[in-house]
């Protein structure tokens, strides 16, 4: 699923900045899926439904994203998702 829908069409992870791209290389495919769904503004329950997992599993993936990306808060995770969205435009 390593692509997102934007106003200008589909965007792959390769379309975003190198710095973020390097960090994303540390992530599992499922963690990338969660991050990309965050960029679409989805909350845990909606992400869980799309990925056929529980909301608790989504929370775990978010915690793993924070650790792997050196992020301390969920706010920073959402800010990163926003940055990805902006770079993709």
TIMI-2910 file (N, C-alpha, C, CB; in pm, 1 decimal, decimal comma, always signed):
<rs>
+----------+----------+----------+----------+----------+----------+----------+----------+----------+----------+----------+----------+------+
!      n_x !      n_y !      n_z !     ca_x !     ca_y !     ca_z !      c_x !      c_y !      c_z !     cb_x !     cb_y !     cb_z ! resn !
+----------+----------+----------+----------+----------+----------+----------+----------+----------+----------+----------+----------+------+
!    +81,5 !   -118,6 !     +0,0 !     +0,0 !     +0,0 !     +0,0 !    +86,5 !   +125,9 !     +0,0 !    -93,1 !     -0,7 !   +119,6 !  Unk !
!   +204,0 !   +124,9 !    -38,8 !   +294,7 !   +236,8 !    -19,9 !   +264,5 !   +354,9 !   -110,4 !   +434,5 !   +192,0 !    -42,4 !  Unk !
!   +137,4 !   +395,2 !   -113,9 !    +99,1 !   +512,4 !   -188,7 !    -21,3 !   +576,0 !   -121,0 !    +68,4 !   +477,0 !   -335,7 !  Unk !
!    -37,6 !   +705,5 !   -143,1 !   -152,5 !   +776,2 !    -88,2 !   -220,4 !   +852,6 !   -199,7 !   -110,6 !   +871,5 !    +26,3 !  Unk !
!   -345,0 !   +881,4 !   -177,8 !   -422,0 !   +960,1 !   -273,3 !   -412,2 !  +1105,8 !   -231,9 !   -571,2 !   +912,9 !   -279,9 !  Unk !
!   -375,8 !  +1191,4 !   -324,2 !   -372,4 !  +1334,6 !   -296,9 !   -454,8 !  +1404,9 !   -402,2 !   -226,8 !  +1389,0 !   -294,6 !  Unk !
!   -463,3 !  +1536,3 !   -389,3 !   -538,9 !  +1614,4 !   -486,0 !   -482,8 !  +1598,3 !   -626,6 !   -539,1 !  +1761,1 !   -446,6 !  Unk !
!   -352,3 !  +1571,6 !   -636,5 !   -290,4 !  +1559,8 !   -768,6 !   -275,9 !  +1414,9 !   -814,8 !   -154,7 !  +1625,9 !   -767,4 !  Unk !
!   -333,4 !  +1320,3 !   -742,1 !   -327,2 !  +1180,1 !   -781,6 !   -256,4 !  +1094,8 !   -679,4 !   -258,8 !  +1166,6 !   -913,9 !  Unk !
!   -211,5 !   +976,2 !   -718,7 !   -143,9 !   +885,0 !   -627,8 !     +0,4 !   +928,6 !   -603,7 !   -147,5 !   +742,8 !   -683,0 !  Unk !
!    +44,0 !   +915,4 !   -480,5 !   +179,9 !   +953,7 !   -441,9 !   +243,7 !   +833,8 !   -374,6 !   +180,7 !  +1079,2 !   -347,2 !  Unk !
!   +363,1 !   +799,3 !   -415,4 !   +435,8 !   +690,9 !   -351,5 !   +532,3 !   +747,9 !   -249,2 !   +510,8 !   +605,8 !   -455,7 !  Unk !
!   +583,6 !   +660,1 !   -164,8 !   +681,1 !   +705,4 !    -65,6 !   +804,1 !   +764,7 !   -133,0 !   +722,1 !   +589,7 !    +26,0 !  Unk !
!   +832,6 !   +721,5 !   -254,6 !   +949,1 !   +772,3 !   -325,8 !   +932,2 !   +919,1 !   -365,4 !   +975,3 !   +687,9 !   -449,5 !  Unk !
!   +808,5 !   +968,3 !   -361,9 !   +782,2 !  +1105,8 !   -401,2 !   +810,8 !  +1207,6 !   -290,0 !   +639,3 !  +1118,3 !   -445,1 !  Unk !
!   +838,5 !  +1162,8 !   -170,6 !   +857,6 !  +1256,0 !    -59,9 !  +1005,3 !  +1284,2 !    -38,4 !   +795,2 !  +1200,8 !    +68,4 !  Unk !
!  +1034,4 !  +1382,3 !    +46,0 !  +1172,1 !  +1427,5 !    +68,4 !  +1266,6 !  +1318,1 !   +113,3 !  +1173,2 !  +1535,9 !   +169,5 !  Unk !
!  +1396,1 !  +1333,3 !    +78,9 !  +1496,7 !  +1231,7 !   +111,1 !  +1511,8 !  +1206,7 !   +260,5 !  +1629,5 !  +1272,2 !    +54,3 !  Unk !
!  +1508,6 !  +1312,9 !   +339,8 !  +1525,6 !  +1296,0 !   +484,3 !  +1415,9 !  +1207,3 !   +542,1 !  +1525,5 !  +1432,4 !   +554,7 !  Unk !
!  +1294,2 !  +1238,5 !   +507,1 !  +1182,4 !  +1157,8 !   +555,3 !  +1189,4 !  +1019,5 !   +494,1 !  +1047,5 !  +1224,7 !   +522,3 !  Unk !
!  +1225,3 !  +1012,5 !   +368,9 !  +1233,0 !   +883,5 !   +299,7 !  +1331,4 !   +790,3 !   +369,6 !  +1274,4 !   +903,5 !   +153,0 !  Unk !
!  +1446,6 !   +842,5 !   +410,9 !  +1544,6 !   +759,7 !   +482,0 !  +1486,7 !   +705,6 !   +611,2 !  +1671,4 !   +839,7 !   +511,3 !  Unk !
!  +1417,2 !   +791,3 !   +686,3 !  +1354,8 !   +747,5 !   +810,6 !  +1249,0 !   +641,2 !   +784,9 !  +1293,0 !   +866,0 !   +883,5 !  Unk !
!  +1173,1 !   +657,6 !   +677,4 !  +1067,1 !   +562,1 !   +647,7 !  +1123,0 !   +425,9 !   +608,6 !   +978,4 !   +615,4 !   +536,6 !  Unk !
!  +1247,6 !   +421,8 !   +565,4 !  +1309,8 !   +294,7 !   +532,3 !  +1323,8 !   +202,3 !   +652,1 !  +1444,1 !   +318,5 !   +471,9 !  Unk !
!  +1315,4 !   +257,5 !   +772,2 !  +1324,5 !   +178,1 !   +895,1 !  +1194,0 !   +107,7 !   +929,1 !  +1365,4 !   +266,4 !  +1010,6 !  Unk !
!  +1088,0 !   +145,9 !   +863,9 !   +954,9 !    +99,2 !   +901,6 !   +915,4 !    -29,4 !   +830,4 !   +853,1 !   +206,0 !   +872,5 !  Unk !
!   +833,2 !   -107,9 !   +901,0 !   +774,5 !   -226,1 !   +836,9 !   +668,2 !   -178,5 !   +737,6 !   +712,6 !   -324,6 !   +943,7 !  Unk !
!   +627,3 !   -266,2 !   +649,8 !   +523,6 !   -231,2 !   +553,2 !   +394,9 !   -189,2 !   +623,5 !   +496,3 !   -349,1 !   +459,4 !  Unk !
!   +359,8 !   -259,2 !   +731,3 !   +235,8 !   -226,9 !   +802,7 !   +246,1 !    -90,4 !   +870,5 !   +203,7 !   -335,6 !   +907,2 !  Unk !
!   +362,9 !    -58,9 !   +924,4 !   +382,3 !    +72,7 !   +985,9 !   +370,4 !   +182,7 !   +880,7 !   +519,9 !    +80,4 !  +1056,3 !  Unk !
!   +422,4 !   +156,6 !   +760,4 !   +407,4 !   +252,4 !   +651,2 !   +259,4 !   +269,2 !   +615,2 !   +488,2 !   +206,6 !   +527,4 !  Unk !
!   +186,8 !   +158,5 !   +612,3 !    +43,6 !   +165,3 !   +584,2 !    -26,5 !   +255,7 !   +685,2 !    -18,7 !    +24,6 !   +586,3 !  Unk !
!     +3,7 !   +236,1 !   +812,8 !    -58,7 !   +316,2 !   +918,4 !    -22,5 !   +463,4 !   +901,0 !    -15,0 !   +266,3 !  +1058,1 !  Unk !
!   +103,9 !   +491,5 !   +877,0 !   +147,4 !   +629,3 !   +860,5 !    +77,4 !   +695,2 !   +741,7 !   +299,0 !   +635,0 !   +842,4 !  Unk !
!    +67,0 !   +623,4 !   +632,3 !     +1,7 !   +679,1 !   +514,3 !   -146,9 !   +704,1 !   +538,2 !    +19,9 !   +585,9 !   +395,6 !  Unk !
!   -210,1 !   +619,3 !   +616,8 !   -350,9 !   +641,5 !   +649,4 !   -367,1 !   +758,6 !   +745,6 !   -412,3 !   +514,8 !   +709,8 !  Unk !
!   -268,3 !   +780,0 !   +831,1 !   -269,3 !   +898,6 !   +917,4 !   -265,0 !  +1023,6 !   +830,1 !   -149,1 !   +896,7 !  +1017,2 !  Unk !
!   -185,0 !  +1021,0 !   +722,8 !   -175,7 !  +1138,1 !   +635,2 !   -310,3 !  +1170,2 !   +571,5 !    -70,5 !  +1115,1 !   +526,2 !  Unk !
!   -397,4 !  +1071,7 !   +563,4 !   -531,0 !  +1093,5 !   +507,7 !   -628,3 !  +1142,8 !   +613,7 !   -583,7 !   +965,2 !   +444,6 !  Unk !
!   -578,7 !  +1160,5 !   +736,5 !   -662,1 !  +1214,3 !   +843,4 !   -747,9 !  +1111,5 !   +913,6 !   -749,0 !  +1319,8 !   +789,4 !  Unk !
!   -718,0 !   +983,8 !   +892,9 !   -798,7 !   +879,5 !   +955,6 !   -759,9 !   +857,9 !  +1101,9 !   -784,6 !   +749,0 !   +878,3 !  Unk !
!   -858,1 !   +825,9 !  +1182,7 !   -834,3 !   +794,8 !  +1322,8 !   -819,1 !   +644,3 !  +1339,4 !   -948,9 !   +848,5 !  +1411,6 !  Unk !
!   -783,6 !   +602,3 !  +1461,0 !   -750,4 !   +461,6 !  +1486,8 !   -856,5 !   +363,3 !  +1438,9 !   -728,2 !   +441,4 !  +1633,4 !  Unk !
!   -982,4 !   +388,6 !  +1469,8 !  -1087,6 !   +293,7 !  +1432,0 !  -1100,3 !   +282,5 !  +1280,5 !  -1221,9 !   +336,0 !  +1492,5 !  Unk !
!  -1090,1 !   +394,3 !  +1211,5 !  -1100,6 !   +392,0 !  +1064,5 !   -979,8 !   +322,4 !  +1002,5 !  -1113,0 !   +535,6 !  +1008,7 !  Unk !
!   -861,6 !   +348,3 !  +1057,8 !   -740,3 !   +279,9 !  +1010,1 !   -754,7 !   +130,1 !  +1033,0 !   -612,8 !   +334,2 !  +1082,2 !  Unk !
!   -802,6 !    +93,4 !  +1149,8 !   -820,7 !    -48,4 !  +1183,9 !   -914,7 !   -116,8 !  +1084,8 !   -875,7 !    -62,9 !  +1327,4 !  Unk !
!  -1024,4 !    -50,3 !  +1052,6 !  -1119,2 !   -109,0 !   +956,8 !  -1053,9 !   -128,8 !   +819,7 !  -1244,2 !    -19,5 !   +943,2 !  Unk !
!   -979,3 !    -30,1 !   +773,7 !   -914,7 !    -40,6 !   +642,2 !   -810,5 !   -152,1 !   +637,8 !   -849,2 !    +91,9 !   +605,4 !  Unk !
!   -740,8 !   -172,7 !   +751,1 !   -632,7 !   -271,9 !   +754,1 !   -676,7 !   -406,7 !   +810,5 !   -517,2 !   -219,1 !   +835,6 !  Unk !
!   -802,4 !   -416,4 !   +850,5 !   -857,7 !   -541,1 !   +905,8 !   -783,3 !   -585,1 !  +1031,2 !   -852,4 !   -652,5 !   +801,1 !  Unk !
!   -756,4 !   -487,8 !  +1119,5 !   -693,1 !   -515,5 !  +1248,1 !   -773,0 !   -441,8 !  +1355,4 !   -541,3 !   -471,7 !  +1249,0 !  Unk !
!   -735,4 !   -460,9 !  +1481,4 !   -803,7 !   -391,0 !  +1589,8 !   -747,1 !   -250,7 !  +1607,3 !   -791,7 !   -469,8 !  +1720,8 !  Unk !
!   -824,1 !   -165,7 !  +1672,0 !   -776,6 !    -30,0 !  +1702,2 !   -654,4 !    -36,8 !  +1793,6 !   -889,1 !    +54,5 !  +1768,4 !  Unk !
!   -649,3 !   -135,7 !  +1881,3 !   -534,3 !   -153,7 !  +1970,3 !   -408,4 !   -184,2 !  +1888,5 !   -561,4 !   -267,4 !  +2072,2 !  Unk !
!   -421,8 !   -263,5 !  +1784,6 !   -308,0 !   -293,2 !  +1697,4 !   -259,4 !   -165,1 !  +1629,0 !   -346,6 !   -400,1 !  +1591,5 !  Unk !
!   -350,7 !    -80,6 !  +1587,3 !   -313,5 !    +47,3 !  +1526,3 !   -235,8 !   +131,5 !  +1627,7 !   -439,9 !   +124,1 !  +1476,4 !  Unk !
!   -283,2 !   +135,0 !  +1752,1 !   -212,7 !   +208,8 !  +1857,6 !    -69,9 !   +155,7 !  +1874,8 !   -289,8 !   +198,7 !  +1991,3 !  Unk !
!    -54,8 !    +24,4 !  +1870,5 !    +77,5 !    -36,9 !  +1883,3 !   +166,8 !     +5,0 !  +1766,8 !    +65,9 !   -190,8 !  +1889,3 !  Unk !
!   +112,5 !     +3,8 !  +1646,1 !   +190,6 !    +47,5 !  +1529,1 !   +232,4 !   +193,6 !  +1544,0 !   +108,7 !    +28,6 !  +1398,6 !  Unk !
!   +143,3 !   +276,6 !  +1595,5 !   +177,0 !   +417,7 !  +1616,5 !   +289,9 !   +432,2 !  +1718,2 !    +53,2 !   +496,2 !  +1663,3 !  Unk !
!   +285,7 !   +354,1 !  +1823,4 !   +393,6 !   +358,3 !  +1923,0 !   +525,6 !   +313,9 !  +1860,4 !   +359,3 !   +268,8 !  +2044,7 !  Unk !
!   +520,4 !   +209,8 !  +1778,6 !   +641,0 !   +163,4 !  +1708,7 !   +694,0 !   +270,2 !  +1613,0 !   +611,5 !    +33,7 !  +1631,4 !  Unk !
!   +603,5 !   +340,8 !  +1546,1 !   +644,6 !   +450,3 !  +1457,4 !   +719,9 !   +556,8 !  +1536,2 !   +521,8 !   +512,6 !  +1387,1 !  Unk !
!   +666,9 !   +591,3 !  +1651,7 !   +732,6 !   +693,1 !  +1734,3 !   +873,7 !   +650,6 !  +1771,9 !   +650,8 !   +720,3 !  +1860,9 !  Unk !
!   +889,4 !   +526,4 !  +1813,8 !  +1021,4 !   +477,3 !  +1854,9 !  +1118,0 !   +477,8 !  +1736,9 !  +1010,5 !   +335,3 !  +1914,0 !  Unk !
!  +1076,9 !   +420,1 !  +1625,6 !  +1165,8 !   +407,8 !  +1510,1 !  +1202,4 !   +542,2 !  +1448,2 !  +1101,6 !   +320,9 !  +1405,8 !  Unk !
!  +1111,9 !   +638,4 !  +1458,0 !  +1136,2 !   +769,3 !  +1397,5 !  +1190,9 !   +871,0 !  +1497,2 !  +1008,5 !   +822,2 !  +1336,5 !  Unk !
!  +1210,7 !   +826,5 !  +1621,9 !  +1265,2 !   +916,4 !  +1723,4 !  +1169,6 !  +1027,6 !  +1760,7 !  +1394,1 !   +975,7 !  +1675,5 !  Unk !
!  +1042,3 !   +996,3 !  +1758,1 !   +938,0 !  +1094,0 !  +1788,4 !   +889,1 !  +1069,4 !  +1930,7 !   +819,7 !  +1085,0 !  +1685,8 !  Unk !
!   +866,9 !  +1178,4 !  +2004,0 !   +829,4 !  +1164,6 !  +2145,2 !   +680,0 !  +1168,8 !  +2170,4 !   +894,4 !  +1272,0 !  +2224,6 !  Unk !
!   +604,8 !  +1230,2 !  +2082,6 !   +461,5 !  +1245,0 !  +2109,1 !   +379,3 !  +1213,6 !  +1984,5 !   +430,4 !  +1387,2 !  +2158,3 !  Unk !
!   +252,4 !  +1186,9 !  +2007,8 !   +161,1 !  +1164,8 !  +1895,8 !   +148,6 !  +1292,6 !  +1813,2 !    +21,9 !  +1118,9 !  +1946,5 !  Unk !
!   +155,2 !  +1406,5 !  +1877,0 !   +148,8 !  +1534,4 !  +1805,2 !   +259,0 !  +1541,0 !  +1699,9 !   +161,3 !  +1653,6 !  +1903,8 !  Unk !
!   +380,7 !  +1499,8 !  +1739,0 !   +492,5 !  +1499,4 !  +1644,2 !   +466,6 !  +1401,7 !  +1529,7 !   +623,7 !  +1463,0 !  +1715,9 !  Unk !
!   +403,8 !  +1289,2 !  +1560,9 !   +371,6 !  +1191,3 !  +1457,2 !   +272,8 !  +1251,4 !  +1357,3 !   +313,5 !  +1062,3 !  +1519,8 !  Unk !
!   +170,9 !  +1320,5 !  +1408,3 !    +73,8 !  +1384,5 !  +1319,8 !   +138,5 !  +1498,0 !  +1240,5 !    -45,4 !  +1437,8 !  +1400,7 !  Unk !
!   +233,1 !  +1570,1 !  +1303,5 !   +305,6 !  +1676,0 !  +1232,5 !   +387,1 !  +1616,9 !  +1117,9 !   +397,9 !  +1753,3 !  +1329,5 !  Unk !
!   +450,0 !  +1501,0 !  +1141,8 !   +525,4 !  +1433,8 !  +1036,1 !   +432,5 !  +1392,5 !   +922,6 !   +599,4 !  +1310,9 !  +1091,8 !  Unk !
!   +316,6 !  +1338,8 !   +958,5 !   +218,8 !  +1300,1 !   +856,5 !   +177,2 !  +1421,8 !   +774,6 !    +95,0 !  +1234,2 !   +921,6 !  Unk !
!   +160,6 !  +1535,0 !   +840,9 !   +124,9 !  +1659,4 !   +771,4 !   +237,7 !  +1700,5 !   +676,1 !    +96,0 !  +1773,3 !   +873,8 !  Unk !
!   +360,7 !  +1688,9 !   +721,7 !   +476,5 !  +1724,8 !   +638,8 !   +484,2 !  +1635,6 !   +514,3 !   +607,3 !  +1713,1 !   +720,8 !  Unk !
!   +457,7 !  +1507,8 !   +532,2 !   +456,7 !  +1414,8 !   +419,0 !   +350,9 !  +1457,7 !   +318,5 !   +430,6 !  +1269,6 !   +466,7 !  Unk !
!   +234,8 !  +1493,0 !   +369,4 !   +125,4 !  +1536,3 !   +282,1 !   +163,8 !  +1662,2 !   +204,8 !     -2,2 !  +1561,7 !   +364,2 !  Unk !
!   +226,6 !  +1756,8 !   +272,7 !   +267,6 !  +1881,0 !   +207,4 !   +375,5 !  +1855,8 !   +102,9 !   +317,8 !  +1981,2 !   +311,0 !  Unk !
!   +471,4 !  +1769,3 !   +133,4 !   +577,3 !  +1738,6 !    +37,1 !   +523,0 !  +1667,5 !    -85,5 !   +684,8 !  +1653,4 !   +102,4 !  Unk !
!   +416,0 !  +1594,2 !    -64,9 !   +359,6 !  +1514,9 !   -174,1 !   +278,9 !  +1599,8 !   -272,6 !   +271,8 !  +1405,0 !   -117,7 !  Unk !
!   +248,3 !  +1720,8 !   -236,3 !   +164,7 !  +1806,1 !   -325,1 !   +244,3 !  +1866,5 !   -435,8 !    +98,0 !  +1917,0 !   -246,8 !  Unk !
+----------+----------+----------+----------+----------+----------+----------+----------+----------+----------+----------+----------+------+
</rs>
